[in-house]
Amino acid sequence: MEFNADQLRALGAVLDHGSFDAAAAALHLTTSAVSQRIKALETRTGCVLLRRTRPITATEPGAVLLRLARQISALEHDAVERLGLDTQPGRTAVQLVINADSLATWVLPALAQVEGTSLEFTLEDQDYSAEGLRNGTAMGAVTSSPEPVQGCSVAVLGTMRYRPAASPGFRSRWFSRGFGAAQAATAPMVVFNRRDALQARFLESAFGPGLQPPRHYVPASWDFLQAVRLGYGWGMLPDLQSEQLLTDGSVVLLDPDAHLDVPLYWQQWRVDLPVLSRIAGALSAAAGKGLLY
């Protein structure tokens, strides 16, 4: 089966912009023309490709074609640049899924020198970031999975080390007799969001399953750090982010010998795109300079 590039482009625009009207404006078409292209693509595939929600989202078949649409668009842009046919060179749009702690510490500096691209970052826990590669919304992802998503390559980046930390006052109040199971069962902890299993995983490794302490949900890396520093609860802090706070005494370790290592991998589309190669190289170089274990 051959796909019509204009129809795929319309599908990508609707999903990128969230509505037929916004997609029409971006493509310099009428809303009716965009709708007709989507209808023709759905007729050709025999599948419903879009959920008419606000914003519009892709069905499972739609996600497959979204990935194809973005790959074709990126390859077209690259070919035009290589052939010197673009009198006003633009930037290749690259969608990346990054875990919040990596974005807040080492990823932004690593990618600052990558030119010729417009980066769109989506935050997601490293255990779930590969979903963006599967559903077509991302071209690359920092993930904890060593198993490549279909159609993607995978490379080892390194390991982020996390340690249980809290403010001095919080430790004095809740763990004056040491970091034990009885205290950990009742002491509040800070969690990034409901998908974040890092704290629970550490508790299980230290004390076994079953502990359900109170939780504060703080879904931003810097704010998470501040919540721990301000005594909301204890949390697992990455070494890259907590070094200065530990040095000045703003936070203390609950158990100096305890840590949890999270392996990180880079996954990307297996297509010949120089911009993806530059991104992969920049991330690998940064990880290799001691930013990760």
N, C-alpha and C positions, 0 to 999 in steps of 0.2 A: 504494500500500500504506500502510495506517495502522498505526503501532506503538503497542503498549500501554505507557503510561507506567510502570506498576508493573514490567513486565518489563525495561524499560530501566534503571529505578532499581536493580533487582536486579543487572543486568549491571555497572553502575558500581560498586556496592558490593563485588561479588566482586573486581573488578580493583583497586579502591582498597585493600581490606583483605587481598587475597592468598589468601583461602580462603572456602569456602561457610560454614563455621562462624562465622568472624569477620564476614562479611557479614550473616548471620542475626542475630547479636547487635546489630549496628549498626542494622538495620532493625526490630528487635523482632519477628522472625519465627522460625519453626522452620527448621532447615537444609533439611528436606524441602520446605518452601514455596519457599525460594529456588531449590532445584534444579529444582522444577517450573516456575518462571517462566523459568529459563534454557532448559530443555528446550523449552518452548512457543515461546520466541523463536527458537531454532534450527530448530524445525519450521516455523515461519512463514517464515523467511528461506531455509530449505533449505541453511544453512551451519553448519559448526562454528565457534562463536564464541570458545571458550576452549581453551587448552592446559592440560591438567590437570597442571601442573608445580607446584613449590613455590618461590616463590609462583606462583599461577595467572597466566597471561599471555594477552593477546588474540591471536587470529589476525588476519589482514588484514581480513576482514569484521567481526570483533569490534571492531577499532580504529575502523572507520567508525561503528559503532553506539555505541561509547564516547564518541566526540566528540559525537554527537547527544544521548546521555544527559546529558552535562555541559552542553551548551547549553540543553537543556530545563530542567534543574535550576536553572541560573543565571537563566534568564528567568522561571521560576516564582517564585524568591526575590525577584527585582526587582519583579515585578508585585504580590506580596503586600505588599512594603514601600511601593510607590507608592500602593496602595489603602488603606494603613493598617489592614490586616487582621491584622497580626502583633502580638499583645499583648506578646510578648517578642522584640523584634527580634534576629535573629542576625547573623552575619557571612557574607558571600558567600565561599565558598572559591574561590581563584584559583590555578591551577597555572601557574608560569612557568619557562621554561628560560633560564638565564643563563650566560654564560661566566665562568669562575672569576675572571679578572682584573677584570672589570666588577663582579662581586659584592663583591670584596675592596676596591674603591676607590670607585666613585661611585654604584652602584645602591642600596645599602642606605640611605645618607643621602637619596637622592632620593625613596625610597618611604616614609620614616619618617612622613611626615605624611598619607599616604593612609589614610583611616579607613573603617570599615565592611567590612573584608575580612580574611580569614585567608589569608596568603600561604604557598604551598608552593613553595620553590625547588628546582629540579633543576639540578645543574651539568653542563654539556656544552660542548665546544669550539664556538666560534662557527661553525665550518664545518659542524657537524652538528646544531646546536640546532634547526633547522627540522624535524627528524624528529619532535620532540614534537608539533608542530602537525599533522603528517600522520597520526600514529598515535593522536591523540585524547588524549594524556596531558598536553597543555599548552594553555592558552588564549592565551598570549602568549610571545614569545621574542625575545631579543637575538641576532641572527644576522649573519653576514657576507654573506648572500645578498640581492641587491636584487630577486630574482624572487619574487613573493608565492606562498605555498602556496595551493592551491585553497581558496577560501572565506575567505581572509585578506586584510587590507590591510597595506601596508608603508609605513614612513616612515623617512627618513634621520635618524640620530642624530648621527653624526660619525665621527671616526677616532681610534683608539688608536695611538699611536706607540711602537714598541719599539726598543731599542738594545742592541747586544751588550756585555755587562758581565761582570766577574769580580772576584774579590778582588785586592788589590794583589799578594799573594804568588803567586797563581795566574798572573797576567799575567807576573810576573818569571820564573816557572819555565818557562812554556810559550810565551810570546810576547815574550821579551826582545829579539828582532830585528824585532818588528812583527807585525801580524796578517796573516799570509800563508797561502796555500793549503797549503803543506807542514806548517806548524804546526797549522793547523785540522784537518788530516786525522788527527792523532794526539791532540790535546788533548781530554780528556773534556768533554762538554757535558751540561747538565741539561735534561731534557725533561719536560713535564707528565705525559703518558701516551702510549700507543702511537698515539693518534689525533692527537697534537700534531705538526703539521708545520712549526711556525713557525721553529724553529732550522734545520731542513733547507732550508726555503724561502729563508732568509737566506743560508745557505752557497751555495746554487745561484746566487742572484742575484749574489753576490760573486765566486765562483770557478768557477762552472759545475757541471754535474752530476757525480756519482761519489764525492764525499767521504762516508765512513762512519766518523766518529769514535766512540769509546766513549761510551755514554750512561748517565746516571743518571736513573731515572724517579721523579719526586717529584710525586704527584697532588694537591697542595693549593697554592693561590696563595702564602700566607704562607710555607709550608715550602719552596716552590720558591725564593723570595727568599732565605731563610736558607741554603739549600744553596749558592747562588751566593756569598753573603757569606762562608760558611765554607770556600770553596775546593774544593768537590766538583767543580766544572766551571764553564764559562762558560754564560751563558744570555741570552735576549732578555728584557729587563725593560721593562715599560711606564713611561713618564715619570711617570705619576701615582703609581707605587709606589716608584720608585727615587730621586726627587729628594733626599730627606733623606740617604740612604746615599751618594749621590754627593757631597753637600755635606760630610759628615763624613769622607769618605775610606774608608768601609767597603767600597765597591766603586768600580771605575774603569771607564771605557769602553775597549773594545779598539780601537775606531776612532771617534774623536769625530765624524767626518763621516758615518758610516753609520747608517742606520735602516731600519725596515720599518714601513709604515703598514697598519693593518688597518681597513677601513671597517666600521661597525656600523649595523645597521638594526633597527627595531622592527617585528615582525609580530604581528598579533593577529587573533582571529576577527572576521569582518565581521558582527557582531550588535550590536544597540542595547543595550549594557550600560553604564550610567554608571560602574560601578567600573572597567571596562577603559579608558574614556575618561579617568578620573582618573589611572590608572597611566600611560597614554601621555603625558598632559600633564606629569606629574611627571618622567618620564624625558626628555622633550624639553626641558623647562625646565632641568634639570640639565646636559644636554649643551650647551645654548646658553649656559651661564654660563662657558664656557671650560674645562670639565672635559675635553672632547674637542676635537680640532682641527677 
